[in-house]
Amino acid sequence: MTELQPRLRAITDLIMAEAREAGGRHEYDGAVQDLSPEGVRTGLARLGQGDAPADPYDARHLGVFEESLRVQLGELELHRKNPLIHLSNLDLACYDRDYAPEAERAAARAAHLALWPEAVSHAIASLDQVSAPVARSLLGAVKGLAAGVTHEAALKAHADLVAHVERAAGAGDPDAALGGPALARLMGAAEGLDVDLGKLAERADAERDRLLARLADACARLGQAGRPPLDVVRELVKQHPDADGVIEAARIGTEKAIAFTREKDLVPYHDGECLVGLAPESRRWAMAMMSWNAPGEPAGPSWYHITPPDPSWPARDAEEWLEVFSDTTLPAINVHEVAPGHFSHGLALRAAGSDVRRLLQSLSFIEGWAHYAEELCVEEGFEAEDPRFEIGVWVEALIRVTRLACAIGVHTGAMTVEDAAARFEADTHLAGPAALSEARRASFDPTYGRYTWGKLVILDLRERARQEWGAAFTLQRFHKAMFDLGSPPLGLLDAIL
């Protein structure tokens, strides 16, 4: 690994969990970040000390991340409000990835676990402003953190953290809203943009209407004209592999997505290996996720992890879980997670030209790109003979755009969580507990509208590039220009022009 320059090191020291896993900086293995009030203040004070990168774009990219951390941890003090930050600091699942010999990873895991008492002490010292909705939404994740842990001191510390979050669930502020100005500041600082939430909410509504129209057209091509499209979707998602067939279905779909991406040359890099398999036990809270071969690691396979329902679950719970892997929706998930989505992006990150571009990764670009990749595949004719692929893309997109609308609504006070759940039931095929779960996520993940936001920024930029580059425009040129910036903040994307 390269030695990081001081200004970049000050940033990665404040995003240690992300640098370790998504960036592959394994000097952070076996370590925890000091997220105590004093530790955060000390870390923030180190930002900006040292020379800026010589490359003008890299200097801007680094500056956005510095400002974002000042907003998250300084102005908004999210380490006092959101247990999720501390859960990432404690998380041991990163060591389940096969980036190094098993004995080496086991030793790092043991060292990390031995530091849980210290990290929990810091977490409890910081988490004095946790709202009741956030605490209730994350309590299950906090409890699940200790699955498989036998270290006595670590378990005692974990019990203290659980008790602390349980108290907040009962006695915390009933209002989880950050407030409109705070949400706009949080989103904008992370992406180097000024954010007008009112205009963004209007854009979300317009995008919902476009998606519903596209969904209706695709359902008509399936022979379902005249029926409510969401009713059609609710029937389609009941057609899915059984629990034993989910991983094989994902493997076959992954091969198709990679072959199509290579044939159309949609991304600049087609090397690397993507394996498909059961998620490690510590990651089975996620139905499907990409664990890419990170930029700081030796060349190796990326893993597309799939989680079938647990055999012990009630039949209804297992059925609802399997509907995510339906014949209609799984192909869109494969494209998002693998090619030309996250797997392809991970390959490009390994080839990016500087540590800044490889390590400082905009989540809105990461998810926006993968979400854009779904619609790109519709445009380029993937599975064109089967309208269900297109239906699956629009179904996933409707969930993502509803997240954006609900995040804005909940955090500006225009919606309650119950209102947000009703919006999911009205605008997507989700209902009941599934809709409520999506709505509750808004409380602790206020930027989860990033999928649609990132996609819309990319689509807008593509149109500008078509106009400005004229006959020289190609999708290949456009995609490579973005990927050459790594995972750029949305506000810096127009540097490609």
C-alpha positions in Angstrom: 0.0 0.0 0.0 1.1 3.6 -0.6 1.9 5.9 2.3 -1.0 8.4 2.6 -0.3 12.1 2.7 -1.1 13.8 6.0 -4.3 15.6 4.8 -5.7 12.3 3.4 -4.6 10.3 6.5 -6.5 12.8 8.7 -9.7 12.0 6.7 -9.3 8.2 6.7 -8.6 8.3 10.4 -12.1 9.8 10.8 -13.7 7.2 8.4 -11.7 4.2 9.6 -14.3 1.5 9.0 -15.0 2.7 5.4 -11.2 3.0 4.7 -10.6 -0.5 6.0 -13.3 -2.3 4.0 -14.3 -0.2 0.9 -10.8 1.2 0.5 -8.8 -1.9 1.5 -6.5 0.1 3.9 -5.8 -2.8 6.2 -3.4 -0.9 8.4 -6.7 -0.2 10.3 -7.3 -3.9 10.9 -7.6 -4.7 14.6 -8.2 -1.1 15.5 -11.2 1.0 16.5 -11.8 4.7 15.9 -12.0 7.0 19.0 -15.5 8.3 18.7 -15.6 9.8 22.1 -16.5 13.5 22.2 -12.8 14.4 22.8 -11.6 11.9 20.1 -13.9 13.4 17.5 -12.8 17.0 18.4 -9.2 15.9 18.1 -9.7 14.2 14.7 -11.6 17.2 13.3 -8.8 19.6 14.4 -6.3 17.6 12.3 -8.3 18.2 9.1 -6.7 20.5 6.5 -3.2 20.3 8.0 -0.6 19.7 5.3 -0.2 20.4 1.7 -3.1 20.0 -0.8 -2.7 17.5 -3.6 -0.9 18.9 -6.6 -3.7 17.8 -8.9 -6.4 20.5 -8.9 -9.3 18.0 -9.2 -7.9 15.9 -6.3 -7.5 19.0 -4.2 -11.2 19.8 -4.7 -12.2 16.2 -4.1 -10.3 16.0 -0.8 -11.7 19.4 0.2 -15.3 18.2 -0.2 -14.6 15.3 2.2 -13.0 17.5 4.8 -16.0 19.8 4.7 -18.4 16.9 4.9 -16.7 15.5 8.0 -16.8 19.0 9.6 -20.6 19.1 9.0 -21.3 15.5 10.0 -19.2 15.4 13.2 -18.8 19.1 14.0 -21.9 21.1 13.1 -24.5 18.3 13.3 -22.6 16.1 15.8 -24.1 12.9 14.3 -21.9 10.7 16.5 -24.1 12.0 19.4 -27.4 11.2 17.6 -26.9 8.1 15.5 -25.7 4.7 16.9 -25.1 3.5 13.3 -21.8 5.4 13.3 -20.7 3.4 16.3 -22.0 0.1 15.0 -19.7 0.5 11.9 -16.8 1.1 14.3 -17.5 -2.1 16.2 -18.4 -4.3 13.2 -16.4 -7.4 12.8 -17.9 -8.6 9.5 -15.0 -7.0 7.5 -12.7 -9.9 8.6 -15.0 -12.5 7.0 -13.8 -11.3 3.5 -10.9 -13.4 2.1 -8.6 -10.5 1.4 -5.7 -12.1 3.4 -4.8 -15.5 5.0 -7.4 -16.7 7.4 -5.0 -16.7 10.4 -4.1 -13.1 9.7 -7.7 -12.0 9.6 -8.6 -14.0 12.7 -5.8 -12.3 14.6 -7.1 -8.9 13.5 -10.6 -9.8 14.5 -9.4 -10.8 18.0 -7.5 -7.6 18.4 -10.5 -5.6 17.3 -12.8 -7.5 19.6 -10.5 -6.8 22.6 -11.0 -3.1 22.0 -14.8 -3.3 22.2 -14.9 -2.2 25.8 -13.0 0.9 24.9 -15.1 1.6 21.8 -18.4 1.1 23.7 -17.3 3.4 26.5 -16.6 6.1 23.9 -20.0 5.3 22.2 -22.0 5.7 25.4 -20.1 8.9 26.2 -21.1 10.3 22.8 -24.6 9.0 22.3 -26.5 11.5 24.5 -28.9 12.8 21.8 -30.4 9.6 20.3 -34.1 10.0 19.4 -36.5 7.3 20.3 -37.4 6.5 16.7 -33.8 6.1 15.7 -33.1 3.9 18.8 -36.1 1.7 18.2 -35.2 1.3 14.5 -31.6 0.3 15.2 -32.0 -1.7 18.4 -32.2 -5.0 16.5 -29.0 -4.2 14.7 -27.3 -3.3 18.0 -28.3 -6.6 19.5 -27.3 -8.5 16.4 -23.8 -7.1 16.5 -22.7 -9.7 19.1 -23.8 -12.8 17.1 -21.1 -15.4 17.4 -19.0 -13.4 19.9 -17.7 -15.3 23.0 -15.2 -12.8 24.4 -16.4 -12.1 27.9 -15.3 -8.5 28.3 -16.6 -7.7 24.8 -20.0 -9.2 25.6 -20.3 -7.2 28.8 -19.5 -4.0 26.9 -22.0 -4.9 24.3 -24.7 -5.4 26.9 -24.0 -1.9 28.2 -24.4 -0.5 24.7 -27.7 -2.4 24.2 -29.0 -1.1 27.6 -28.0 2.5 26.6 -29.9 2.3 23.3 -32.9 0.7 25.0 -33.1 3.6 27.4 -33.1 6.0 24.4 -35.8 3.9 22.7 -38.0 4.5 25.8 -37.0 8.0 26.8 -35.4 9.6 23.8 -36.8 12.6 21.9 -39.9 11.4 20.0 -38.9 13.5 17.0 -36.1 12.1 14.8 -36.2 15.0 12.3 -32.9 16.7 11.6 -34.7 19.7 10.2 -34.7 20.9 6.6 -31.6 23.1 6.8 -29.6 20.4 8.6 -30.6 17.8 6.0 -29.7 20.1 3.1 -26.3 20.9 4.7 -25.6 17.2 5.3 -26.4 16.2 1.8 -24.8 19.1 0.1 -21.5 19.1 2.1 -21.0 15.4 1.2 -21.3 16.1 -2.5 -19.9 19.6 -2.9 -23.4 21.0 -3.8 -25.9 23.5 -2.6 -29.1 21.5 -2.1 -32.6 23.0 -2.5 -34.8 20.4 -0.8 -38.0 21.8 -2.2 -36.8 21.5 -5.8 -35.4 18.0 -5.1 -38.7 16.9 -3.7 -40.5 18.2 -6.9 -37.9 16.3 -9.0 -38.6 13.1 -7.0 -42.4 13.5 -7.7 -41.7 14.0 -11.4 -39.4 11.0 -11.5 -42.0 8.9 -9.7 -44.6 9.8 -12.4 -42.1 9.0 -15.2 -41.4 5.6 -13.6 -45.0 4.7 -13.1 -45.7 5.5 -16.8 -42.7 3.3 -17.9 -44.0 0.6 -15.6 -47.4 0.7 -17.2 -45.9 0.5 -20.6 -43.8 -2.6 -19.7 -46.8 -4.3 -18.1 -48.8 -3.7 -21.3 -46.0 -5.4 -23.3 -46.4 -8.4 -20.9 -50.1 -8.6 -21.9 -51.4 -6.8 -18.7 -52.7 -3.6 -20.3 -55.5 -2.0 -18.4 -54.6 -3.5 -15.0 -53.1 -1.4 -12.2 -49.3 -2.0 -12.7 -48.5 -2.4 -9.0 -51.1 -5.2 -8.8 -49.3 -6.9 -11.7 -46.0 -6.5 -9.8 -47.5 -8.0 -6.7 -48.3 -11.1 -8.6 -45.0 -11.3 -10.5 -42.9 -11.2 -7.4 -44.5 -14.4 -6.2 -42.7 -16.2 -9.0 -39.3 -16.9 -7.6 -36.7 -19.7 -7.0 -37.0 -21.7 -3.8 -34.6 -21.1 -1.0 -32.2 -23.7 -2.4 -32.2 -22.2 -5.9 -31.6 -18.5 -5.1 -27.8 -18.6 -5.2 -27.8 -20.5 -8.5 -30.3 -18.1 -10.0 -28.0 -15.2 -9.0 -25.0 -17.0 -10.4 -26.6 -17.5 -13.8 -27.9 -14.0 -13.9 -24.5 -12.6 -13.0 -22.9 -14.4 -15.9 -25.5 -12.9 -18.2 -25.0 -9.4 -16.8 -21.2 -9.5 -17.1 -21.3 -10.9 -20.7 -23.8 -8.2 -21.8 -21.6 -5.5 -20.2 -18.5 -6.8 -21.9 -20.3 -7.2 -25.3 -21.6 -3.6 -25.2 -18.4 -2.3 -23.7 -20.4 -0.3 -21.2 -17.5 0.2 -18.7 -13.8 0.7 -19.1 -12.7 -2.5 -17.3 -13.8 -6.0 -17.8 -11.1 -7.9 -15.9 -11.4 -9.4 -12.4 -13.4 -12.2 -11.1 -16.8 -12.0 -9.4 -17.8 -15.1 -7.4 -21.4 -15.6 -6.2 -22.1 -17.3 -2.9 -23.8 -17.4 0.5 -23.2 -14.3 2.6 -21.0 -14.8 5.7 -23.1 -15.2 8.8 -22.2 -11.7 10.0 -23.7 -10.2 6.8 -26.9 -12.1 6.5 -29.0 -9.1 7.5 -28.5 -8.0 3.8 -30.4 -9.9 1.1 -27.8 -9.2 -1.6 -24.6 -7.1 -1.6 -21.3 -6.7 -3.4 -18.1 -7.1 -1.5 -15.6 -5.8 -4.0 -11.8 -6.4 -4.2 -10.9 -3.1 -2.6 -8.4 -0.7 -4.2 -5.8 -1.1 -1.5 -5.8 -4.9 -1.7 -3.8 -7.3 -3.9 -5.7 -8.5 -6.9 -8.3 -11.1 -6.0 -12.0 -12.0 -6.5 -14.9 -9.8 -5.6 -17.9 -11.5 -4.0 -21.6 -11.1 -4.8 -23.1 -12.3 -1.5 -26.7 -13.7 -1.5 -28.7 -14.5 1.6 -31.6 -17.0 1.2 -34.2 -17.1 4.0 -33.2 -19.0 7.1 -34.8 -22.5 7.3 -36.0 -21.7 10.8 -38.2 -18.7 9.7 -42.0 -18.8 9.6 -43.3 -19.7 6.1 -44.7 -16.2 5.6 -41.4 -14.4 6.5 -39.5 -16.7 4.2 -41.9 -16.1 1.3 -41.6 -12.3 1.7 -37.8 -12.6 1.7 -37.9 -14.8 -1.5 -40.1 -12.3 -3.3 -37.0 -10.0 -3.4 -35.3 -12.7 -5.6 -38.2 -13.0 -7.9 -37.8 -13.8 -11.6 -38.8 -10.1 -12.2 -36.6 -8.3 -9.6 -33.5 -10.5 -9.3 -32.1 -9.6 -12.8 -32.2 -5.9 -11.9 -30.5 -6.6 -8.6 -27.8 -8.6 -10.5 -27.1 -5.6 -12.8 -27.0 -3.2 -9.9 -24.7 -5.3 -7.7 -22.4 -6.7 -10.4 -22.2 -5.4 -14.0 -22.3 -2.7 -15.0 -22.9 -1.8 -11.4 -20.9 -2.1 -8.2 -18.5 -4.9 -9.4 -17.6 -2.9 -12.5 -17.2 0.3 -10.5 -14.9 -1.5 -8.1 -12.6 -2.6 -10.9 -12.4 1.0 -12.0 -11.6 2.2 -8.5 -8.6 -0.1 -8.5 -7.3 1.6 -11.6 -8.0 5.2 -10.5 -4.9 7.4 -10.6 -4.5 8.6 -7.0 -5.1 7.7 -3.4 -7.7 10.4 -3.2 -9.7 9.0 -6.0 -9.4 5.4 -4.8 -10.2 6.0 -1.1 -12.6 9.0 -0.8 -15.8 7.4 -2.2 -19.0 9.3 -2.6 -21.9 7.0 -1.5 -24.3 9.0 -3.7 -22.1 8.3 -6.7 -21.6 4.7 -5.8 -25.3 4.0 -5.5 -26.3 6.5 -8.1 -24.0 4.8 -10.7 -25.4 1.3 -9.8 -28.9 2.6 -10.0 -28.2 4.3 -13.3 -26.7 1.0 -14.6 -30.1 -0.6 -14.3 -31.8 1.9 -16.6 -28.7 1.9 -18.8 -29.3 -1.8 -19.4 -32.9 -1.2 -20.4 -31.7 1.4 -22.9 -29.1 -0.9 -24.3 -31.5 -3.9 -24.7 -30.5 -6.3 -21.9 -33.2 -9.1 -21.8 -35.2 -7.0 -24.3 -37.3 -10.0 -25.2 -38.6 -10.3 -21.6 -40.6 -7.3 -20.3 -40.1 -8.6 -16.8 -36.5 -7.3 -16.7 -37.7 -3.7 -17.5 -40.6 -4.1 -15.0 -38.0 -5.1 -12.3 -35.9 -2.0 -13.0 -38.9 0.3 -12.7 -40.1 -1.5 -9.5 -36.7 -1.0 -7.9 -36.5 2.6 -9.0 -39.9 3.3 -7.5 -38.7 2.1 -4.1 -35.5 4.3 -4.5 -37.4 7.5 -5.5 -39.8 7.0 -2.6 -36.9 6.8 -0.3 -35.8 10.2 -1.5 -39.2 11.7 -1.1 -39.7 10.2 2.4 -36.2 11.3 3.6 -37.0 14.9 2.7 -40.5 14.6 4.2 -39.5 13.0 7.5 -36.6 15.3 8.2 -38.3 18.5 7.2 -41.3 17.6 9.4 -43.7 17.3 6.4 -44.2 13.6 7.0 -44.3 11.3 10.0 -42.9 7.8 9.7 -46.5 6.6 9.4 -47.0 9.0 6.5 -43.9 7.8 4.9 -45.1 4.2 5.2 -48.3 5.2 3.5 -46.3 6.8 0.7 -44.4 3.5 0.1 -47.7 1.6 0.0 -49.2 4.1 -2.5 -46.2 4.4 -4.8 -44.5 0.9 -4.7 -45.6 -2.7 -4.4 -44.5 -2.8 -0.8 -47.2 -3.1 1.9 -47.5 -3.6 5.7 -44.2 -4.4 7.5 -42.1 -4.0 4.4 -43.4 -0.5 3.8 -43.0 0.5 7.4 -39.4 -0.9 7.5 -38.5 1.3 4.5 -40.1 4.3 6.1 -38.3 3.8 9.5 -35.0 3.7 7.7 -35.4 7.4 6.9 -35.0 8.1 10.6 -31.5 6.8 10.9 -30.3 6.9 7.3 -31.4 10.5 6.3 -29.5 10.4 3.0 -30.9 7.1 1.7 -32.4 9.0 -1.2 -28.9 8.9 -2.6 -29.7 6.2 -5.2 -32.2 8.3 -7.1 -30.3 11.6 -6.5 -27.1 10.2 -7.8 -28.8 8.6 -10.8 -30.6 11.9 -11.7 -27.3 13.8 -11.5 -25.6 11.3 -13.8 -28.5 11.4 -16.3 -28.4 15.2 -16.3 -24.7 15.2 -16.9 -25.0 12.7 -19.7 -27.4 15.0 -21.5 -24.9 17.9 -21.1 -22.1 15.8 -22.4 -24.1 14.8 -25.5 -24.7 18.4 -26.2 -21.1 19.7 -25.5 -19.2 16.7 -27.1 -21.5 16.4 -30.1 -20.3 13.7 -32.5 -17.5 12.8 -30.1 -20.0 11.6 -27.5 -20.1 7.9 -26.8 -21.3 6.1 -23.7 -17.9 4.5 -23.4 -16.2 7.9 -23.3 -18.8 9.3 -20.8 -18.5 6.3 -18.4 -14.7 6.2 -18.5 -14.5 10.0 -17.8 -16.6 9.6 -14.7 -14.7 6.4 -13.5 -11.4 8.1 -14.0 -12.4 10.4 -11.1 -12.9 7.4 -8.9 -16.2 7.8 -6.9 -16.5 11.6 -7.2 -18.8 13.8 -5.2 -21.8 14.7 -7.3 -20.9 18.4 -7.4 -17.5 17.7 -9.0 -18.8 15.3 -11.7 -18.9 18.1 -14.3 -15.1 18.2 -14.2 -15.4 15.6 -17.0 -16.7 18.4 -19.3 
